[in-house]
Amino acid sequence: MPNDTQSTTGQNWIHTGPLPLKFMFMPRTGGTWRRMRSGLLARDVGLHAASDGVLSNIHLRANGKPGQRGGWYSDDIDFYYLHVMDGEVKLQTDKGDTIVLKRGDSLVMPAFNLRQDVFAYSADFEAMEFTSRGALELIETNERRIGHEPGPLSTEGQIISRDVPESYVTGDGPRKFFSYRNLGATQSTGGRIHIHVVGIVDTPPGGTGWHTHSMDQFWTPFTGFLDIAVEGFGKVRLRRGDAMAIPAGLRHNVTEFSLDYTTNEVCIPTDYLTTPAPTP
């Protein structure tokens, strides 16, 4: 089994997605944890390298002590998504309103209007932090190339999604045996990026079968496991803290899920096709 970031060698793959994304798998034991000045520990899960610096995903965790993180947002970021995996974090808007995110909650923000010096985290805080630097423009250019006109970008406010049962809708996505929780990125980005949390509601009928998407996708499981085979890579079991990116057009087959499996999934763009594919 691979121990670090990997690239596919599938000979029949032609990438047709909007971003310069390569296949990437990072196990939870891969990457290097580094201590930030705030006391947080951070691990790059490999998305930055796999996307030529357009996207980034950082695994954050407290080191057993609460703390404050200052200067946490850069001016060149055009999209921000924070998903709390454990503990809690307190943020503050530029208008002085306080936002508290707890386990399972998320924040989506296309334009920055939070205070850079208020990011107070608990001793058990753990999260995934996803950012874009230039992806929105690339997605817009690609969408127009294929005859789609993206919607307007939101420039104010944040979209907060709480991990409560009423936030999930069964079958509101490509698979009827999943429940989906829309995190609001589609609304914020005018259809350029879609993010949802996915959970199992029924035993899948033999997995998904080999297929491709017309989107670029990235995900990091929270609970349970998923077994996936990817063209040119092989088969691997994904668990909490693992991360995988699959570019558009690359064949893959999810063969098994645990019934407690949950994950986030970043889909670029929002509107995409899922097409059955022959076994590689």
Helices and strands as residue ranges (DSSP letters): E 24-26, E 33-35, E 41-44, H 47-50, E 55-61, E 67-68, E 79-86, E 88-93, E 98-102, E 106-109, E 114-121, E 126-132, H 135-145, E 159-161, G 165-167, E 169-170, E 178-182, H 185-189, E 194-200, E 211-213, E 216-223, E 226-230, E 234-238, E 243-246, E 252-257, E 262-268, E 274-276
